[in-house]
């Protein structure tokens, strides 16, 4: 349903008439105390998603009860309760007004627009309703249509000092952009906000994120010069987005000048983004920059360079890569990347270089004790299709889950690579048949990781490959592997997605049912000065937990930490300028325990480095895996539970590499 012109007109009427009477504020306060059994009961209703019972609490006399009931609906993202939730846009408590707006935004229903616009224009934009206005505007970015976007982008009277209004507008335009809804006037406005230091930090950050992440917009010479100046003067969070934006400039000079910033930049996430922004420049102009990065002792810089050399390596330098890989002072992951790049560019069977590089990679696989290095070697070996038997044999015979899974992923990569057709010729059909059988066996193995990646491999669109897996018997075998148990939820949904694609039917994922009550004993009488110290192989990370905001998640994290579950678990995933992720019992990212916990959402944003969130394969599929952000990641807002923030030790977070371990997690006062 589209909002009427009258509603849209009302929404923007405040621009010209900013003298609306203030709403009387309830003197009551929200007071979270999880020793209160009645409060626990309401949160339990939300956790169980008992919708009818929870609705009654929206009209409670207690603002705290209304707040926790609203949070339950935020997690559900259920538009069928839109009318009831919208009533709380007029709640006497600002925090509840903000949460109601946030909840409506997460519903992503066009029907929410009328409620949000009415709530906005009925408020006093000067005093009591300022914070809710920010969340109302952001929510419009999640559920509004093109007319709302154009109206919002055309407002001229928001002043930099109108903090909530300009923050909310920047967030809204960013949300629209994430939904692939962009208009020129909106881009012009966000460029202006990002460049102007008079605007508040939040507004500028979201404007910078808009410019950095909106791939459909490009920048001319004048704009690129301004972006470069903004990069020089920006915060660490803003710099990363400005560097992203400069990649899409039409001015090569700005990219060259950005390259000059690399030696003087201190933040490793920003350095990694500079490298990514340079990655599409002519190889000869940037290869020395990336060669230097391959030797860097900064993890994010090193990983970014590794990815580049594999992607952009050239035939002429293949032997140079081979020689560089002999330098044992270079990180082992970089040496594997160099060999992989060499193998990828000399795929011909009869070359001396190919045999030497292939032998060197196989030697690394045999000699290394590090399963994550072994996994990287398998991906590298897949650049030469005739390694497929070696990859099968060594991955199946490995004791490491991460290697077993990597073998399947590598073979899937092999079948989809350009080198495949160039190398195997008439043998390609037999190889496809052999690997389709291998993937089906992995699907039926009972191993969650192998099942998940095998399901993805079976979605290979190649007609010759699909001929082996689209018959009735194969589809039936796939269906028989699905049970819906909490521990298998990710792999089972991948299988269902594969079945749907192969049959040409709609994909309907399994939603986890309630299976794990909140451990209230962990939260009762918690010390107000509670600190968590995560000791890792790279150093200590101190964490503040958001108990009031994410009680179910925090209770589970504390429980698992106290019973030493996290001891010696690895960080299996490092994405430069994004996150480090750990806590998987298998070490490959596909593991969980025999339960899932609920998602928990509230008006917080991933607008800074160091936020701690729960890894997820969809709403309410969280378990024990978590991540820590390297930098601001606002595209995660409302999709991944935030349950804490790093208060000390971000330098340690930036040093983390794949395979580094959590040694212990100490729950108690700060040391």
GIHUTA-V160351 format. One record per backbone hydrogen bond with DSSP energy under -0.5 kcal/mol. CO is the residue of the C=O (numbers start at 1). NH is the residue of the N-H. Records with the same first field share a line. If there is no record, write none. Layout:
CO=NH / NH
This chain:
4=8
5=9
6=10
7=11
8=12
9=13
10=13 / 14
12=15
13=16 / 17
17=19
29=31
31=33
33=36
35=37
36=40
37=41
38=42
39=43
40=44
41=45
42=46
43=47
44=48
45=49 / 50
49=51
50=54
51=55
52=56
53=57
54=57 / 58
55=58
56=59
57=60
61=63
62=66
63=67
64=68
65=69
66=70
67=71
68=72
69=73
70=74
71=75
72=76
73=77 / 78
77=79
78=81
79=82
81=85
82=86
83=87
84=87
85=88
86=89
87=90
88=91
92=26 / 94
93=96 / 97
94=98
95=99
96=100
97=101
98=102
99=103
100=104
101=105
102=106
103=107
104=108 / 109
105=108
109=112
110=113
111=115
112=116
113=117
114=118
115=119
116=120
117=121
118=122
120=123
123=125
124=129
127=130
129=133
130=134
131=134 / 135
132=136
133=137
134=138
135=139
136=140
137=141
138=142
139=142 / 143
140=144
145=149
146=150
147=151
148=152
149=153
150=154
151=155
152=155
159=162
161=163
162=166
163=167
164=168
165=169
166=170
167=171
168=172
169=173
170=174
171=175
172=176
173=177
174=178
175=179
176=179 / 181
177=180
180=182
183=186 / 187
184=188
185=189
186=190
187=191
188=192
189=193
190=194
191=195
192=196
193=196
195=197
196=199
200=204
201=205
202=206
203=207
204=208
205=209
206=210
207=211
208=212
209=213
210=214
213=215
214=217
219=250
220=224
221=225
222=226
223=227
224=228
225=229
226=230
227=231
228=232
229=233
230=234
231=234
235=239
236=240
237=241
238=242
239=243
240=244
241=245
242=246
243=247
244=247
245=248
246=249
248=219
250=252
251=255
252=256
253=257
254=258
255=259
256=260
257=261
258=261 / 262
259=262
261=264 / 265
267=271
268=272
269=273
270=274
271=275
272=276
273=277
274=278
275=279
276=279
278=281
282=285 / 286
283=286 / 287
286=290
287=291
288=292
289=293
290=294
291=295
292=295
293=296
297=299
298=302
299=303
300=304
301=305
302=306
303=307
304=308
305=309
306=310
307=311
308=312
309=313
314=317
315=318
317=321
318=322
319=323
320=324
321=325
323=326
324=327
326=328
327=330
331=335
332=336
333=337
334=338
335=339
336=340
337=341
338=342
339=343
340=344
341=345
342=346
343=346
348=351
351=355
352=356
353=357
354=358
355=359
356=360
357=361
358=362
359=363
360=364
361=365
362=366
363=367
364=368
369=371
370=374
371=375
372=376
373=377
374=378
375=379
376=380
377=381
378=382
380=383
381=384
383=385
384=387
385=388
387=391
388=392
389=393
390=394
391=395
392=396
393=397
395=398
400=404
401=405
402=406
403=407
404=408
405=409
406=410
407=411
408=412
409=413
410=414
411=415
412=416
413=417
414=417
417=420 / 421
418=422
419=423
420=424
421=425
424=427
425=428
427=431
428=432
429=433
430=434
431=435
432=436
433=437
434=438
435=439
436=440
437=441
438=442
439=443
440=444
442=445
446=448
447=451
448=452
449=453
450=454
451=455
452=456
453=457
454=458
456=459
457=460
462=466
463=467
465=468
466=469 / 470
471=475
472=476
473=477
474=478
475=479
476=480
478=481
479=482
485=488
486=489
488=492
489=493
490=494
491=495
492=496
493=497
494=498
495=499
496=500
497=501
498=502
499=503
500=504 / 505
506=508
507=509
518=520
519=522
520=523 / 524
523=526
527=530
529=670
531=668
532=534 / 543
533=535 / 666
534=536 / 541
535=663 / 664
536=539
539=536
541=534
542=647 / 648
543=532
544=645
545=547
546=550
550=554
551=555
552=556
553=557
554=558
555=559
556=560
557=561
558=562
559=563
560=565 / 566
561=564
564=567
566=569
569=662
570=572 / 583 / 584
571=659
573=581
574=576
575=578 / 579
578=630 / 631
579=575
580=628
581=572 / 573
582=626
593=595
597=622
600=642
602=604
605=607
606=633
608=611
610=646
611=613 / 629
612=643 / 644
613=627
618=617 / 621
622=597
625=615
626=582
627=613
628=580
629=610
633=636
634=637
636=639 / 640
641=614 / 643
643=546
644=612
645=544
648=542
649=652 / 653
650=654
651=655
652=656
653=656
654=300
657=660
660=571
661=537 / 663
662=568 / 569
664=535
665=667
666=533 / 668
668=531
